[in-house]
């Protein structure tokens, strides 16, 4: 029951904040075209896996564990 128009607003806000406050963290806003309150088109992000696909992995425990396994914590060189 998500309102796609809210997603459009959030992406516009991210673009505005990115220009106003450059930071070391890079977020990639994606294109969204709202075609109605509960419908729209959302840009596909290449080289990504869906949460559904991650949950099918035999070793998947939680999203937090996945990020720690792949990227380390904040004190690691990858964090």
Phi and psi in degrees as GROMACS dihedral restraints (atoms count N, CA, C in turn):
[ dihedral_restraints ]
;  ai    aj    ak    al  type     phi  dphi    fc
    3     4     5     6     1   -69.8    20    10
    4     5     6     7     1   141.8    20    10
    6     7     8     9     1   -89.8    20    10
    7     8     9    10     1   113.2    20    10
    9    10    11    12     1   -60.7    20    10
   10    11    12    13     1   -27.3    20    10
   12    13    14    15     1   -63.1    20    10
   13    14    15    16     1   -31.0    20    10
   15    16    17    18     1   -66.3    20    10
   16    17    18    19     1   -38.0    20    10
   18    19    20    21     1   -63.4    20    10
   19    20    21    22     1   -41.1    20    10
   21    22    23    24     1   -60.5    20    10
   22    23    24    25     1   -45.1    20    10
   24    25    26    27     1   -60.7    20    10
   25    26    27    28     1   -44.2    20    10
   27    28    29    30     1   -62.5    20    10
   28    29    30    31     1   -42.0    20    10
   30    31    32    33     1   -65.5    20    10
   31    32    33    34     1   -38.5    20    10
   33    34    35    36     1   -63.7    20    10
   34    35    36    37     1   -41.0    20    10
   36    37    38    39     1   -64.3    20    10
   37    38    39    40     1   -42.5    20    10
   39    40    41    42     1   -60.3    20    10
   40    41    42    43     1   -42.6    20    10
   42    43    44    45     1   -62.9    20    10
   43    44    45    46     1   -41.6    20    10
   45    46    47    48     1   -64.4    20    10
   46    47    48    49     1   -46.2    20    10
   48    49    50    51     1   -65.5    20    10
   49    50    51    52     1   -36.3    20    10
   51    52    53    54     1   -61.4    20    10
   52    53    54    55     1   -40.4    20    10
   54    55    56    57     1   -72.8    20    10
   55    56    57    58     1   -37.0    20    10
   57    58    59    60     1   -78.1    20    10
   58    59    60    61     1   -37.0    20    10
   60    61    62    63     1  -132.3    20    10
   61    62    63    64     1    79.6    20    10
   63    64    65    66     1   -60.0    20    10
   64    65    66    67     1   136.0    20    10
   66    67    68    69     1  -137.0    20    10
   67    68    69    70     1   165.6    20    10
   69    70    71    72     1   -67.9    20    10
   70    71    72    73     1   -21.0    20    10
   72    73    74    75     1   -85.8    20    10
   73    74    75    76     1   126.8    20    10
   75    76    77    78     1  -107.0    20    10
   76    77    78    79     1   121.1    20    10
   78    79    80    81     1  -108.5    20    10
   79    80    81    82     1   133.7    20    10
   81    82    83    84     1   -98.1    20    10
   82    83    84    85     1   101.5    20    10
   84    85    86    87     1   -64.7    20    10
   85    86    87    88     1   145.9    20    10
   87    88    89    90     1  -120.3    20    10
   88    89    90    91     1   158.6    20    10
   90    91    92    93     1   -76.7    20    10
   91    92    93    94     1   137.3    20    10
   93    94    95    96     1  -134.5    20    10
   94    95    96    97     1   132.4    20    10
   96    97    98    99     1  -118.9    20    10
   97    98    99   100     1   109.9    20    10
   99   100   101   102     1   -80.9    20    10
  100   101   102   103     1   125.8    20    10
  102   103   104   105     1  -108.0    20    10
  103   104   105   106     1    -2.0    20    10
  105   106   107   108     1   176.1    20    10
  106   107   108   109     1   175.5    20    10
  108   109   110   111     1   -58.8    20    10
  109   110   111   112     1   -32.3    20    10
  111   112   113   114     1  -125.7    20    10
  112   113   114   115     1    23.2    20    10
  114   115   116   117     1  -147.6    20    10
  115   116   117   118     1   157.5    20    10
  117   118   119   120     1   170.3    20    10
  118   119   120   121     1   179.4    20    10
  120   121   122   123     1  -115.8    20    10
  121   122   123   124     1   131.5    20    10
  123   124   125   126     1  -120.0    20    10
  124   125   126   127     1   131.3    20    10
  126   127   128   129     1   -60.4    20    10
  127   128   129   130     1   138.5    20    10
  129   130   131   132     1   -77.3    20    10
  130   131   132   133     1   135.7    20    10
  132   133   134   135     1   -99.8    20    10
  133   134   135   136     1   115.2    20    10
  135   136   137   138     1   -68.6    20    10
  136   137   138   139     1   158.6    20    10
  138   139   140   141     1    58.5    20    10
  139   140   141   142     1    40.5    20    10
  141   142   143   144     1  -128.9    20    10
  142   143   144   145     1   163.0    20    10
  144   145   146   147     1  -121.6    20    10
  145   146   147   148     1   141.7    20    10
  147   148   149   150     1   -75.2    20    10
  148   149   150   151     1   158.3    20    10
  150   151   152   153     1   -61.3    20    10
  151   152   153   154     1   -35.9    20    10
  153   154   155   156     1   -59.6    20    10
  154   155   156   157     1   -44.1    20    10
  156   157   158   159     1   -66.3    20    10
  157   158   159   160     1   -39.3    20    10
  159   160   161   162     1   -63.0    20    10
  160   161   162   163     1   -40.6    20    10
  162   163   164   165     1   -65.3    20    10
  163   164   165   166     1   -21.6    20    10
  165   166   167   168     1   -79.3    20    10
  166   167   168   169     1   -15.0    20    10
  168   169   170   171     1   -65.9    20    10
  169   170   171   172     1   140.1    20    10
  171   172   173   174     1   -60.3    20    10
  172   173   174   175     1   -34.6    20    10
  174   175   176   177     1   -93.1    20    10
  175   176   177   178     1     5.3    20    10
  177   178   179   180     1   -71.4    20    10
  178   179   180   181     1   123.4    20    10
  180   181   182   183     1  -108.6    20    10
  181   182   183   184     1   -55.8    20    10
  183   184   185   186     1  -151.9    20    10
  184   185   186   187     1   166.2    20    10
  186   187   188   189     1   -65.8    20    10
  187   188   189   190     1   -37.5    20    10
  189   190   191   192     1   -61.6    20    10
  190   191   192   193     1   -45.9    20    10
  192   193   194   195     1   -61.7    20    10
  193   194   195   196     1   -40.5    20    10
  195   196   197   198     1   -60.0    20    10
  196   197   198   199     1   -46.9    20    10
  198   199   200   201     1   -64.8    20    10
  199   200   201   202     1   -42.4    20    10
  201   202   203   204     1   -64.4    20    10
  202   203   204   205     1   -40.5    20    10
  204   205   206   207     1   -64.1    20    10
  205   206   207   208     1   -40.1    20    10
  207   208   209   210     1   -90.0    20    10
  208   209   210   211     1   -30.6    20    10
  210   211   212   213     1  -122.1    20    10
  211   212   213   214     1    -8.9    20    10
  213   214   215   216     1    76.0    20    10
  214   215   216   217     1   175.3    20    10
  216   217   218   219     1   -87.3    20    10
  217   218   219   220     1  -176.6    20    10
  219   220   221   222     1   -62.3    20    10
  220   221   222   223     1   -25.8    20    10
  222   223   224   225     1   -88.1    20    10
  223   224   225   226     1    -7.4    20    10
  225   226   227   228     1   -81.3    20    10
  226   227   228   229     1   160.2    20    10
  228   229   230   231     1   -61.0    20    10
  229   230   231   232     1   -26.5    20    10
  231   232   233   234     1   -88.1    20    10
  232   233   234   235     1   -12.4    20    10
